[in-house]
């Protein structure tokens, strides 16, 4: 039986939720896990955190594309607000 884990980062604005998510995803990518981050397409800044942290080392998919995207090819899936 496969094991699944759900981790949620909850808090007010500027509480480093996205920074923590990116740290977790980057660690998984370094560990050779297949990583994808899902995020809204309306946010096209190229970075996720208020500190300007960029997406490095893993695939980015916009939530609008979920119907045609096969997430079963990934070990770790991050979802940003």
Long-range contacts (C-beta under 8 A, 24 or more apart in sequence): 14-50, 16-49, 17-81, 18-48, 18-49, 18-50, 18-53, 18-80, 18-81, 19-49, 19-51, 19-53, 21-48, 21-78, 21-80, 22-48, 22-49, 22-53, 22-55, 22-78, 24-76, 24-78, 25-58, 25-76, 25-78, 26-56, 26-57, 26-58, 28-58, 28-75, 28-76, 29-57, 29-58, 30-57, 33-75, 33-76, 34-73, 34-74, 34-75, 34-76, 35-59, 35-74, 35-75, 35-76, 35-77, 35-78, 36-60, 36-61, 36-71, 36-74, 36-76, 36-77, 36-78, 37-61, 37-77, 37-78, 37-79, 37-80, 38-62, 38-63, 38-66, 38-77, 38-78, 38-79, 38-80, 39-63, 39-79, 39-80, 40-64, 40-80, 40-81, 41-65, 48-80
